[in-house]
């Protein structure tokens, strides 16, 4: 008997057919070979296994004792290979107990996670969703290691590793918010008024100030005064209650903050760009039907 790395695994199906049928022609038909090709394969098996496999008797060809003993094991090996190589089955949301981990911005967490969770509980009541903050480690390790399934809410202009898969998620107009007693602002700001005000701005995960607005201002040969830079939207919203600064953020979050705190909504200067946010995954898990399903749910809500 040759060692495993010398054995042609393609012969396993042929071996099973020959032992089961005990007939070269029928075995050949079963695995779609010609009779001459099957006879050649039988000779190769005899050589590799040091056993005649089939021998002639008064009743035709009969498997040897070793061949009969091997049949159940060979069938089990073939079954295991078929199961291993078969395509992944669909994700059955209704019965799944899968836990998903999402690294997200507080924008997604505040504005969209409640609706997502409500929807998921209806269609997949046993699925668990855990949220965590986005860090540099999220992109460098956690997505690849499957510790994080998806990253949601990153500004499309933010630089991320180019090997990650990016899925367009959401575009939103920007709005300004100020303390309700801030008398330095009007209901709608001109570009000049906007630049004359004090601003609290937001840092991305790398510690860089989100600059879609500042780039736009630079194109107008303008700039704004930053009195603070923060990573948390809620912290900024609370800060403008007690200062004369304003914040600029996605419209739906601005509206939510005005309902929650003593704040007022302000229309920003004309032609201020929209913010576009993406959803990211790792290509190594691109064929995972569970992650595909989750992306579909997030886009749906």
N, C-alpha and C positions, 0 to 999 in steps of 0.2 A: 504494500500500500504506500503510495506517495504521500508526502506531507500535504497539509491543506493548501498551502500556497501554490503547490504544483497541480492540484486537482482543478479541473475545469468545472466551475459551478454551473455552467450552462447545461451540463450533463445531468443535473439532478432531475429535471422534468422528464428527460428521456428515460432515466433509470426508473422513475416511478411508473411511467407508462409501460415500459417493458415488463416489469415485475407484475403489474396489475393485469395486463392483457395476456401475458405469456404467449405473445404472438407478434412477430416482427411487423407484419403488414398492418395489423390493427393499431399497434403502438405508433407506427409511422403516421397513420391517418389522424390519430388523436393529437399529435404535436405538429401536424402539418409539415411532415418531411416525406421525401420519397423513400421507397423501400431500400434503395441502395445507400442513401444517406443514413438511414436508421441502422442498417447492417454495419456501416462504418463506425457509427457511434457505439454500437454494441461491442465491437472489437476494441475500441478505445476504453470503454468501461472495464472490460475484462482485463485489459492491460493495467489500468490504473488501480483496480481493486484486487488484482491477483485472484480473481474468482470468475468462473465461467458465467455466472449470473443466470443463464438459461441453458438447460441441457435437454437433449432429445430423449423421449421415452415412448412407450407404446401409446401414450395419450397425447403425443405431440411435445411441444416444448414445456418444460416444467422449471420453476425457479429453484435455485439451490437453497439449502437450509439457511445459508448466510443471507441470501437475497430476501427470503421470506422474513427473516428476522429484521432486516434493514427497512422493510417497506413502511412500517408504522412510523419509524423515526424520520425517514425521508419525507413522508407526507407532513409530519409535524414541522419539519424545517421549511418546507415550501409554504405552509400556511403562515408561519411566522414572517417569512419574507414578504408574502402578499400583504399581510397586515402592516408591516413596516413601510412598504413602498406605496401603499394605497394613498390617494389624495386625502387631505384632511376633510373630515366631515363638517357640515355647517355648524355654526354656533347656535345652540338652542337656548335662546334667551330665557324662556319661561321657566326652565328647570335648572339653569346654570347657577352655580354658587361662586362664580369667578369674582376675585377682588381686583379692581382696577385702581391704579395710582396715577393721578393727574398732577403734574406740576403746572401751576397756573398763576396768572396775575390776580391781584385783588379785584380788578375790574370784572374778570370772568366769575370769580368767586361770589362777588356781591350781586352782579346783575343777571347771570345766567345759570349759575349752579343750582339755585333753588328750583328753577323750572326743569332743568335736566334731571335732577333727583326725583322730582314728582313724576316725570315721564317714565324714567327707568323703573321706578317702583311699580308702575302699572304693568309694564311689559316684561320685566325681569325682577320679580319681587325678592329674589334671594341674592341678587348681585350687590356687592359692596363697593362703594366709591370712596377713596381716600384722597384728600388734597394735601399738597405741600407747596412750599415756596420754590421759585425757580432760582437756581444758583448756577455757577459755571460748571459745577460737577454734574448737574443735570444733563448737560450736553456732552461732556467729555466721557462720562462713565454710566450714569444711571439709565439712560435710554438704551444703550447697547446691552447692558446687563439685565434689562427687563425689570429693574427695580422701579422705574417709571415707565408707564405705557405711552403717555402722550404729554406734550407741552402745549399749553393753550394760552393765547392772548398776547403773544409777542408781536410788537410793532414790526411790520413788514420791512421797515428800513433798518432795523437792528441787524448787525452783522452776527451771523451764526455759522457753525461749521457747514461747509457746502455739501457734505455727504448726507446730511439729514434730508428727509422727505418733507416738503412744505405743502400744506393744504390750505388754500384760501378759506378763511373762516368768516370774517365779519368786517364790514366797513361802516364807519360812523362819523357823522359830522361832529365838529368840536363846538363847545360852548364855554362861556366864562361864568364863574360863580364868585360872588363877593358876600361879605357879611351884610345882613339886612340893614344895618345902621351905617354902612359905608357910604358917605355922601360924595365921595370922589368919582363915583361911576354913574353913568346913565344907563338906560335900558338897552341901548345899542351903542357900541363903541366904533369910532372911526379908527383908522390905523394910527393916527397921531395920538389920540386919547389912550389907545391900548399901550403904546410904547411909553407913554408918560407915567403909567401906573407901576406900582411895585408888584412883583410876581413871586409866587412860590411854585417851583417847578419840580419835576420828577426825575429820579435817577433810574436807569435801567439796571439789569443784573450785574453788569460789569462796572457799575459806579459812574457811568457816563450820563450826563443830562440828556433826557429825551429831546432830540433836536429837530424834529420835523417842522416845528413852529419857528425855531431860530433860523433854520436854513431858509425858510420862506421869507422871514423878515430880512435876512441878509440879501436876498434877491431884490428886496425893495430898498436896499441901502438903509435898513433900520435895525434896531436891536431893542431889547427890553432889559429891565433891571431885575436881577434875581436877588431876593433877600434871603432865600432859603431853598435848599434842594432836599427832597425827601423821597423815600421809597414807598410810602404808604399813602393811598388816596385819602383815607379817613383822617389821618394825621394832618394832612394839608387842609382838609375841609374844616376841621376844628380850629386850625391856626388862623384861618382868615376871618373867623368870627371875632377874634380879639385883636386883629391887626387891620390895617387898611390895604392889605395886599389882595390880589385876586389869583385864582387858579384857572387853568384852561384844561379841559378834560372832555372825554366823550359825552355827547349830549344826554344819553339815557342815564349815565351815572350822575351827571350834573343835576338832572331832574330829581333823581332819587335823593341826593344830598339836600336839595332844597325842601323836600318833604320831611327829612329827618332832623335838620338843624335850622337855625335862624339865618338862613342864607337866601339870596335872590339870584335868579337866573338872568344872564346878560347875553345879548347877541354879540358875537365877536365881529371884528372887521370883515368886510366883504372879501370874498375869494380866499379866505383862510382854508388851507387844504384839509381834506378828510384824513382820518387816521384809519389805516387798514391793518387788521390783526390776523395772524396766521395760527394754524394748528400744525404741530410738528411731530413726526414719528421717526423711528430708525428703520432703515431699509432691511435690516436683518430680520425684523418681525413683520415685514410687509405682507406676508401670506398668512398671517394669523387671522382666522375668520372672526375671532372675538374682538380684536382691535379694529378690524374693518367695520364690524357692527357698531362699536362704540363711536367711531368717527361719524358714521351715518346718524346716530342719535344726537350727537352734539350739533351737527349741521342742521338737523331737523328742528331743534329748539332755538 
